[in-house]
Amino acid sequence: MNDSMKEYVASEIVKKMIKQRIQVKGSNILVLGITFKENCPDIRNSKVVDVVRALKEYDTNVRIYDPWANQEEVKHEYGLDVLTEKLEEKLFDAVVMAVAHKEFKNLKLNYKIIYYLNEI
């Protein structure tokens, strides 16, 4: 994903939410994956961070889950928190599959819509 895609991706997610009549402002969005690529702990040069920041500009509550990323490193490098609690018990307005980690294949989530970054 190139540098100019962050706004496009965020707007596509928001459009999908609006089409489903999901209130964007204050919505709970889960981003799955923040590493540079799947099944790898490297967060350097991750463009997912840009998408997270673009989504936050819509006054959304964006949460990140990535079992491969080091929480302290993500906090230090990007100022973002990575979830550690159980996700199955929460309801998300939208889920963004940003990085295709193998752990996400069997993840059971409760959400209204899902968006795959490879949709664009």
C-alpha positions in Angstrom: 0.0 0.0 0.0 1.5 3.3 -1.0 1.5 6.5 1.2 -1.6 8.1 -0.5 -3.8 5.0 0.1 -4.4 5.6 3.8 -7.2 8.2 3.2 -8.7 6.1 0.5 -8.8 2.9 2.6 -10.3 4.7 5.6 -12.9 6.4 3.4 -13.8 3.0 1.8 -14.3 1.5 5.3 -16.4 4.5 6.4 -18.5 4.2 3.2 -19.2 0.6 3.8 -20.2 1.4 7.4 -22.6 4.2 6.2 -24.2 1.8 3.6 -24.9 -0.6 6.5 -26.3 2.3 8.5 -23.6 2.0 11.1 -22.9 5.3 13.1 -19.3 6.2 12.2 -18.6 8.7 15.0 -17.9 6.8 18.2 -17.9 3.4 16.4 -15.7 0.6 17.6 -13.4 -0.6 14.9 -11.0 -3.5 15.3 -7.9 -3.7 13.1 -6.4 -7.1 12.8 -2.7 -6.9 12.3 -0.2 -4.1 12.5 3.0 -5.8 11.4 4.7 -5.2 8.0 3.6 -8.6 6.7 1.8 -11.8 7.8 3.3 -14.2 10.3 6.2 -11.8 11.1 6.8 -9.6 14.1 8.5 -6.8 12.2 6.5 -3.5 12.6 9.0 -1.3 10.7 7.5 0.4 7.6 4.0 -0.8 8.5 1.4 1.2 6.5 -1.4 -0.2 8.7 -0.4 2.5 11.2 -1.4 5.2 8.6 -4.8 3.5 8.1 -5.4 3.4 11.9 -4.6 7.1 12.2 -6.8 8.0 9.2 -9.7 6.0 10.8 -9.2 7.9 14.1 -9.7 11.2 12.2 -13.4 10.1 11.8 -13.7 10.1 15.6 -13.8 6.3 15.8 -12.5 4.1 18.6 -9.9 2.0 16.8 -8.4 -1.0 18.6 -5.6 -3.1 17.2 -5.0 -6.8 17.8 -1.8 -8.5 16.6 -0.4 -11.6 18.3 2.9 -11.2 16.4 3.6 -7.6 17.3 5.5 -6.6 20.4 3.2 -4.4 22.4 5.9 -2.2 23.9 7.6 -1.7 20.5 4.3 -0.6 18.9 3.7 1.8 21.8 7.2 3.2 21.6 7.3 3.5 17.8 3.8 4.6 17.0 2.1 5.6 20.3 -0.5 2.9 19.8 -1.8 0.2 22.1 -2.3 -3.4 21.1 -5.1 -5.4 22.7 -4.4 -8.4 24.7 -7.8 -9.4 26.1 -10.3 -11.8 24.6 -11.9 -10.4 21.5 -14.7 -13.0 21.2 -16.7 -11.3 24.0 -16.8 -7.8 22.3 -19.0 -6.4 19.6 -17.3 -4.4 16.9 -19.0 -2.2 14.4 -16.3 -3.0 11.9 -13.3 -5.3 11.6 -10.5 -4.5 9.3 -8.4 -7.5 8.3 -5.1 -5.6 7.6 -2.5 -8.4 7.9 -3.4 -12.1 7.2 -1.8 -13.8 10.2 -2.5 -17.5 10.5 -4.0 -17.0 13.9 -6.8 -15.0 12.4 -8.2 -17.9 10.4 -10.0 -19.5 13.4 -10.7 -16.3 15.3 -14.4 -16.0 16.2 -15.5 -12.3 16.3 -18.7 -10.5 16.8 -19.0 -7.7 14.2 -21.4 -5.9 11.9 -19.1 -5.6 8.9 -15.6 -6.8 7.9 -13.3 -5.2 5.4 -10.2 -6.9 3.9 -7.4 -4.6 2.9 -7.0 -6.7 -0.2 -10.5 -5.6 -1.4 -8.9 -2.5 -2.9 
